[in-house]
């Protein structure tokens, strides 16, 4: 599920395939990087996707939220 939230974008996956491949959750970084890159290419997003909840670590689902980069002057 990809949906807008007041802070930016939220991605939620109830059963990510990565948890089956690497049950410790380390493959979830791949999804965060992929979603961040898609946002950069499609919406000019600058920032990161933070992995706030992980199915592999006991969470209900894997959840990533966008965090905009701070502007440096």
RODONU-305268 format. One record per residue (C-alpha): x, y, z. Coordinates in pm, whole numbers, padded with zeros to 5 digits, always signed. Example, Ala and Ser with C-alpha at 12.3 -4.5 7.8 and 13.67 -1.06 7.14 Angstrom:
# residues 2
+01230-00450+00780/+01367-00106+00714/
This chain:
# residues 73
+00000+00000+00000/+00129+00342-00095/-00060+00640+00041/-00008+01005+00115/+00003+01116+00479/+00032+01472+00615/+00410+01431+00659/+00470+01290+00308/+00426+00930+00193/+00374+00600+00371/+00441+00252+00229/+00303-00054+00407/+00364-00419+00321/+00187-00688+00525/+00386-00981+00381/+00707-00863+00213/+00886-01131+00017/+01215-01014+00169/+01115-01157+00508/+01101-01503+00355/+01439-01457+00189/+01614-01310+00494/+01406-01364+00810/+01610-01115+01015/+01473-00822+00813/+01800-00704+00657/+01655-00720+00305/+01395-00458+00399/+01660-00193+00326/+01623-00282-00041/+01256-00181-00036/+01328+00147+00141/+01594+00237-00114/+01370+00139-00407/+01073+00342-00280/+01296+00641-00212/+01438+00627-00564/+01091+00597-00719/+00979+00905-00527/+01290+01095-00641/+01228+01011-01004/+00851+01067-01003/+00803+01357-00762/+01142+01528-00714/+01151+01397-00356/+01474+01455-00166/+01509+01254+00149/+01490+00899+00277/+01237+00630+00349/+01255+00538+00718/+01171+00179+00810/+00958+00241+01118/+00807-00106+01164/+00931-00447+01052/+00736-00770+01013/+01057-00968+01068/+01109-00799+01405/+00758-00863+01531/+00568-00576+01373/+00222-00615+01224/+00366-00516+00884/+00668-00346+00734/+00614+00029+00727/+00826+00298+00563/+00763+00672+00592/+00924+00946+00392/+01150+01195+00567/+01245+01502+00366/+01608+01608+00364/+01688+01930+00540/+01786+02216+00314/+02138+02343+00355/+02206+02704+00268/
